[in-house]
Amino acid sequence: MVSVLERASGVLVMGVVLLDVFLTVLYARIGTGLIAERAAHLTWRVFRRAAEAAGTHRGAVLSFCGPVILLLYVLLWATGLTLGAGLIIHPGLGTGVQAGNGPTPTDLLTALYAGGSSMAIVGASDFKPATDAYRLVYLVNSLIGMSVTSLVLTYVMQVYGALRQRNALGLQLHILSAETSDGGALLARLGPSGQFSGGYSHLVSLAAAMAEMKETHHFYPVLFYFRFRKPYYSVSAQAYLALDTVSLIRSTLAGEDTAWLKEAAAVEALWRVAQMLVVTLETTFVPGDPSAANELDPRERQRWRAHWEEAATRLAEAGIVVAREAAAAQAYIDLRAQWWPHIARLAPAMAYRSADIDERGSEES
């Protein structure tokens, strides 16, 4: 009876691990993981506390979190599969599984060694199956080990490929904004002297890249835990710059030459997908009620008005016709109220201050 329960426990453990691998690597949708997702969240909390104690080295400590989580995934899955295989093999030690030389030990540690060896795609152990049933177990274990190893290696490479794309998008936005991460500066460079026909192609590519980034975080939620010292590599900063630029386009540009840009497909796509990206990550990784993000400090609107005035001045200096009346400022504030509170919740979750994303952001954040 005990041996049956032990084998059943082993099958259950392996089943849970394989399900977690399937949900994380193959199903690849945010918020569906079992073990890996919870382990990643716990690891991030540990790194956050360690970073708080590290003082000036806070950023360096946090930058190691993403790679450590990927390593933890591999260790958790390998340990779980080894434990499951060991529990299945343990009752058969000495009978169904025998040592190649001498008597066969029957302790659990030996079973774990034999189980891990049965799943390895290279090397061999001194323990061999002696019955058809355990030969089948060894064959299945070997196939599982080979498949999981291939899937995990591919997953890790794809995660780093997606991370490179996210960083490239952040750097592109940062450079286009004259390394200011300011929507006004970005818009001024997209349409010098009011000529946006050339800059529109940049908006098209940015909208496409942002849409890809949104789906990339759906496929690889672990990207959330890769945090770099430069804020412009963060999702919060990228979404902020995209949404701030669109808000300025729709509220501040004036004149018939730029009227088409406000309703252009690329502008609408950039607006929608950037908000979708922020809200998706916010609802998944930030605890609490997202509706609380709609509660604004009145001082925020004063900062936004100052930001709008600076942006309008910058655009006018670039030769772009702008609307300077109070209605334009209010339109910008109303548009910003739709997205800034979500970014203000998401940025601290990645250990950034709101001021790191927007120099006029609330210092208390």
C-alpha positions as CSV (number, residue, x, y, z in Angstrom):
1,M,0.0,0.0,0.0
2,V,2.8,2.4,0.9
3,S,4.6,1.7,-2.4
4,V,1.5,2.4,-4.3
5,L,1.0,5.8,-2.5
6,E,4.7,6.6,-3.1
7,R,4.4,5.9,-6.8
8,A,1.2,7.9,-7.0
9,S,2.8,10.8,-5.2
10,G,5.7,10.7,-7.7
11,V,3.3,10.7,-10.7
12,L,1.4,13.7,-9.1
13,V,4.6,15.6,-8.5
14,M,5.8,15.1,-12.1
15,G,2.3,15.9,-13.4
16,V,2.3,19.3,-11.5
17,V,5.8,20.2,-12.7
18,L,5.0,19.2,-16.3
19,L,1.7,21.2,-16.2
20,D,3.7,24.2,-14.9
21,V,6.2,23.8,-17.7
22,F,3.3,23.6,-20.2
23,L,1.6,26.7,-18.9
24,T,4.8,28.7,-18.7
25,V,6.6,27.7,-21.8
26,L,4.0,26.4,-24.3
27,Y,0.7,28.0,-23.3
28,A,2.6,31.2,-22.5
29,R,-0.2,33.5,-21.3
30,I,0.3,35.9,-18.5
31,G,-1.2,34.9,-15.1
32,T,-1.6,31.2,-15.8
33,G,1.5,29.7,-14.2
34,L,1.4,27.4,-11.1
35,I,4.8,27.1,-9.4
36,A,7.1,29.3,-11.5
37,E,4.9,32.4,-11.4
38,R,4.6,32.3,-7.6
39,A,8.3,31.6,-7.2
40,A,9.1,34.6,-9.4
41,H,6.9,36.9,-7.3
42,L,8.5,35.7,-4.1
43,T,12.0,36.1,-5.5
44,W,11.2,39.6,-6.6
45,R,10.0,40.5,-3.1
46,V,13.3,39.1,-1.7
47,F,15.3,41.2,-4.1
48,R,13.3,44.3,-3.3
49,R,14.1,44.0,0.3
50,A,17.8,43.2,-0.4
51,A,17.9,46.3,-2.7
52,E,16.5,48.5,0.1
53,A,19.3,47.4,2.3
54,A,22.0,47.9,-0.4
55,G,21.7,51.7,-0.5
56,T,23.5,53.2,-3.5
57,H,23.9,49.7,-5.0
58,R,20.1,49.3,-5.1
59,G,19.9,49.3,-8.9
60,A,22.7,46.8,-9.3
61,V,21.0,44.3,-6.9
62,L,17.7,44.6,-8.7
63,S,19.3,44.0,-12.1
64,F,20.2,40.5,-11.1
65,C,16.6,39.5,-10.3
66,G,15.5,38.5,-13.8
67,P,18.4,36.2,-14.5
68,V,18.1,34.6,-11.0
69,I,14.4,33.9,-11.6
70,L,15.2,32.1,-14.9
71,L,17.8,30.1,-13.1
72,L,15.2,29.4,-10.4
73,Y,12.7,28.1,-13.0
74,V,15.3,25.6,-14.2
75,L,16.2,24.4,-10.7
76,L,12.6,24.1,-9.6
77,W,11.5,22.1,-12.7
78,A,14.6,19.9,-12.5
79,T,14.2,19.3,-8.8
80,G,10.5,18.6,-9.1
81,L,11.0,16.1,-12.0
82,T,13.8,14.4,-10.1
83,L,11.7,14.1,-6.9
84,G,8.8,12.7,-8.9
85,A,11.0,10.2,-10.7
86,G,12.7,9.2,-7.4
87,L,9.4,8.5,-5.7
88,I,8.3,6.3,-8.6
89,I,11.6,4.4,-8.6
90,H,12.1,4.1,-4.8
91,P,9.7,1.1,-4.2
92,G,11.4,-0.8,-7.0
93,L,15.0,-0.5,-5.8
94,G,16.5,-3.9,-5.4
95,T,13.8,-5.5,-7.5
96,G,12.6,-3.6,-10.6
97,V,15.7,-1.4,-10.5
98,Q,19.1,-2.8,-9.6
99,A,22.6,-1.6,-9.2
100,G,25.1,-2.6,-11.9
101,N,27.6,-3.8,-9.3
102,G,27.0,-5.1,-5.8
103,P,23.9,-4.9,-3.6
104,T,21.3,-2.2,-4.5
105,P,20.8,0.5,-1.8
106,T,17.2,1.2,-1.1
107,D,17.3,4.6,0.6
108,L,15.4,7.6,-0.8
109,L,18.6,9.5,-1.7
110,T,19.6,6.6,-4.0
111,A,16.2,6.7,-5.5
112,L,16.5,10.4,-6.2
113,Y,19.9,9.8,-7.8
114,A,18.5,7.0,-10.0
115,G,15.5,9.1,-10.9
116,G,17.5,12.1,-11.9
117,S,19.9,9.9,-13.9
118,S,16.9,8.3,-15.7
119,M,15.9,11.8,-17.0
120,A,19.4,13.0,-18.0
121,I,20.0,13.2,-21.7
122,V,23.7,12.7,-21.3
123,G,25.6,10.2,-19.1
124,A,24.4,7.1,-17.3
125,S,24.1,5.7,-13.8
126,D,24.9,2.4,-12.2
127,F,21.2,1.7,-11.8
128,K,19.4,-0.2,-14.5
129,P,15.8,-1.3,-14.9
130,A,15.4,-5.0,-14.5
131,T,11.7,-5.4,-15.4
132,D,9.6,-4.3,-18.3
133,A,7.5,-2.0,-16.2
134,Y,10.6,-0.1,-15.0
135,R,12.1,-0.2,-18.5
136,L,9.0,1.7,-19.6
137,V,9.4,4.1,-16.7
138,Y,13.0,4.8,-17.7
139,L,12.0,5.3,-21.3
140,V,9.2,7.8,-20.4
141,N,11.6,9.6,-18.0
142,S,14.2,9.9,-20.7
143,L,11.7,11.3,-23.2
144,I,10.4,13.8,-20.6
145,G,13.9,14.9,-19.7
146,M,14.9,15.4,-23.3
147,S,11.7,17.3,-24.1
148,V,11.7,19.5,-21.1
149,T,15.4,20.3,-21.5
150,S,14.8,21.3,-25.2
151,L,11.8,23.4,-24.2
152,V,13.5,25.2,-21.4
153,L,16.6,26.0,-23.4
154,T,14.4,27.4,-26.2
155,Y,12.4,29.4,-23.7
156,V,15.4,31.0,-22.2
157,M,16.8,32.1,-25.6
158,Q,13.4,33.5,-26.6
159,V,13.1,35.4,-23.3
160,Y,16.5,37.1,-23.9
161,G,15.5,37.8,-27.5
162,A,12.3,39.5,-26.3
163,L,14.3,41.4,-23.7
164,R,16.7,42.7,-26.4
165,Q,13.6,43.9,-28.4
166,R,12.2,45.7,-25.3
167,N,15.5,47.4,-24.6
168,A,15.9,48.4,-28.3
169,L,12.5,50.0,-28.2
170,G,13.3,51.9,-25.0
171,L,16.6,53.1,-26.5
172,Q,14.9,54.1,-29.7
173,L,12.3,56.2,-27.9
174,H,15.0,57.7,-25.7
175,I,17.1,58.8,-28.7
176,L,14.1,60.1,-30.7
177,S,13.3,62.3,-27.7
178,A,16.8,63.8,-27.7
179,E,17.7,61.6,-24.7
180,T,15.1,63.5,-22.6
181,S,12.3,60.9,-22.5
182,D,10.0,63.9,-23.0
183,G,7.0,63.7,-25.3
184,G,7.4,67.3,-26.4
185,A,11.0,66.7,-27.5
186,L,10.0,63.6,-29.3
187,L,7.1,65.3,-31.1
188,A,9.3,68.2,-32.1
189,R,11.8,65.9,-33.7
190,L,9.1,64.0,-35.5
191,G,7.7,67.1,-37.2
192,P,10.3,69.9,-37.6
193,S,8.8,73.0,-39.1
194,G,5.4,71.2,-38.9
195,Q,6.4,68.6,-41.5
196,F,5.1,65.3,-40.0
197,S,5.0,63.3,-43.3
198,G,8.5,61.8,-42.6
199,G,8.0,61.5,-38.8
200,Y,4.8,59.6,-39.3
201,S,6.8,56.5,-40.4
202,H,8.4,56.6,-37.0
203,L,5.0,56.6,-35.4
204,V,4.0,53.6,-37.5
205,S,7.1,51.6,-36.4
206,L,6.7,52.6,-32.8
207,A,3.1,51.5,-32.8
208,A,4.1,48.1,-34.3
209,A,6.9,47.7,-31.8
210,M,4.6,48.6,-28.9
211,A,2.0,46.1,-30.0
212,E,4.7,43.4,-30.3
213,M,5.9,44.4,-26.8
214,K,2.4,44.0,-25.4
215,E,2.1,40.4,-26.8
216,T,5.7,39.7,-25.7
217,H,4.9,40.3,-22.1
218,H,1.9,38.0,-22.5
219,F,4.1,35.3,-23.8
220,Y,7.0,35.9,-21.3
221,P,5.7,37.4,-18.1
222,V,9.1,36.9,-16.5
223,L,10.2,39.9,-18.5
224,F,8.4,42.0,-15.9
225,Y,11.2,41.1,-13.4
226,F,14.1,42.2,-15.6
227,R,14.9,45.7,-14.3
228,F,17.7,47.8,-15.5
229,R,19.3,50.9,-14.0
230,K,18.3,53.2,-16.8
231,P,14.6,54.0,-16.5
232,Y,14.1,54.3,-20.2
233,Y,14.4,50.6,-20.5
234,S,11.3,50.1,-18.4
235,V,7.8,49.4,-19.7
236,S,6.5,52.3,-17.7
237,A,8.9,54.8,-19.3
238,Q,8.2,53.5,-22.8
239,A,4.5,53.6,-22.3
240,Y,4.7,57.1,-20.7
241,L,6.6,58.5,-23.6
242,A,4.3,57.0,-26.2
243,L,1.1,58.1,-24.4
244,D,2.4,61.6,-23.6
245,T,3.3,62.1,-27.3
246,V,-0.2,61.1,-28.5
247,S,-1.8,63.3,-25.8
248,L,0.2,66.2,-27.1
249,I,-0.7,65.4,-30.7
250,R,-4.4,65.4,-30.0
251,S,-4.5,68.3,-27.6
252,T,-1.8,70.8,-28.7
253,L,-1.2,70.6,-32.5
254,A,-3.2,73.2,-34.4
255,G,-3.6,74.1,-38.1
256,E,-4.9,72.3,-41.1
257,D,-1.5,70.8,-42.0
258,T,-1.5,68.6,-38.9
259,A,-5.2,67.9,-38.5
260,W,-4.9,64.6,-40.2
261,L,-2.3,63.4,-37.7
262,K,-4.7,63.5,-34.8
263,E,-6.9,60.8,-36.3
264,A,-4.2,58.8,-38.1
265,A,-4.2,55.0,-37.7
266,A,-0.7,54.9,-36.2
267,V,-1.5,57.5,-33.6
268,E,-4.6,55.6,-32.6
269,A,-2.8,52.3,-32.5
270,L,0.0,53.7,-30.4
271,W,-2.5,55.2,-28.0
272,R,-4.5,52.0,-27.5
273,V,-1.8,49.4,-27.4
274,A,0.4,51.4,-24.9
275,Q,-2.6,51.7,-22.5
276,M,-3.4,48.0,-23.0
277,L,0.2,47.1,-22.1
278,V,0.2,49.2,-18.9
279,V,-3.2,48.0,-17.7
280,T,-2.4,44.3,-18.4
281,L,0.8,44.5,-16.4
282,E,-0.8,46.6,-13.7
283,T,-3.7,44.1,-13.1
284,T,-1.4,41.2,-13.2
285,F,1.5,42.3,-11.0
286,V,0.3,45.2,-8.9
287,P,-1.9,44.2,-5.9
288,G,-5.0,46.2,-5.0
289,D,-7.9,47.6,-6.8
290,P,-6.9,49.2,-10.2
291,S,-9.9,51.6,-10.0
292,A,-8.0,53.4,-7.2
293,A,-5.7,54.7,-9.9
294,N,-8.4,57.1,-10.9
295,E,-8.1,59.0,-7.7
296,L,-5.9,62.0,-8.5
297,D,-4.1,64.5,-6.3
298,P,-5.0,68.0,-7.4
299,R,-1.4,68.9,-7.4
300,E,-0.9,66.4,-10.2
301,R,-3.0,68.5,-12.6
302,Q,-0.9,71.6,-11.8
303,R,2.3,69.6,-12.7
304,W,0.6,68.4,-15.9
305,R,-0.3,72.0,-16.8
306,A,3.3,73.0,-16.3
307,H,4.5,70.1,-18.4
308,W,2.1,71.0,-21.2
309,E,3.3,74.6,-21.2
310,E,6.9,73.5,-21.6
311,A,6.0,71.1,-24.3
312,A,3.9,73.7,-26.2
313,T,6.8,76.1,-26.0
314,R,9.3,73.5,-27.3
315,L,6.9,72.6,-30.2
316,A,6.5,76.3,-31.1
317,E,10.3,76.8,-31.1
318,A,10.5,73.8,-33.6
319,G,8.3,75.7,-36.0
320,I,5.1,73.7,-35.2
321,V,1.8,75.4,-35.0
322,V,0.3,74.8,-31.6
323,A,-2.8,75.8,-29.7
324,R,-1.9,77.8,-26.6
325,E,-5.4,78.5,-25.2
326,A,-6.7,77.1,-21.9
327,A,-8.9,74.6,-23.8
328,A,-5.8,72.9,-25.2
329,A,-4.2,72.6,-21.8
330,Q,-7.4,71.2,-20.4
331,A,-7.7,68.7,-23.3
332,Y,-4.1,67.5,-22.5
333,I,-4.9,67.2,-18.8
334,D,-8.1,65.2,-19.6
335,L,-6.2,62.8,-21.9
336,R,-3.4,62.3,-19.4
337,A,-5.8,61.6,-16.6
338,Q,-6.8,58.4,-18.6
339,W,-3.4,56.8,-18.4
340,W,-1.0,58.5,-16.0
341,P,-2.5,57.0,-12.8
342,H,-1.9,53.5,-14.2
343,I,1.7,54.2,-14.9
344,A,2.0,55.8,-11.4
345,R,0.9,52.4,-10.0
346,L,3.0,50.3,-12.3
347,A,6.4,52.1,-12.0
348,P,6.8,51.6,-8.2
349,A,6.0,47.9,-8.6
350,M,9.2,47.8,-10.7
351,A,11.0,49.8,-8.0
352,Y,11.0,53.0,-10.0
353,R,9.7,56.3,-8.7
354,S,7.2,58.3,-10.6
355,A,9.9,61.0,-10.9
356,D,12.2,58.5,-12.7
357,I,9.5,58.1,-15.4
358,D,8.4,61.8,-15.5
359,E,10.6,64.5,-14.0
360,R,7.4,66.2,-12.9
361,G,6.0,63.1,-11.3
362,S,5.1,63.0,-7.7
363,E,8.1,62.8,-5.5
364,E,6.2,60.9,-2.8
365,S,5.8,58.0,-5.3
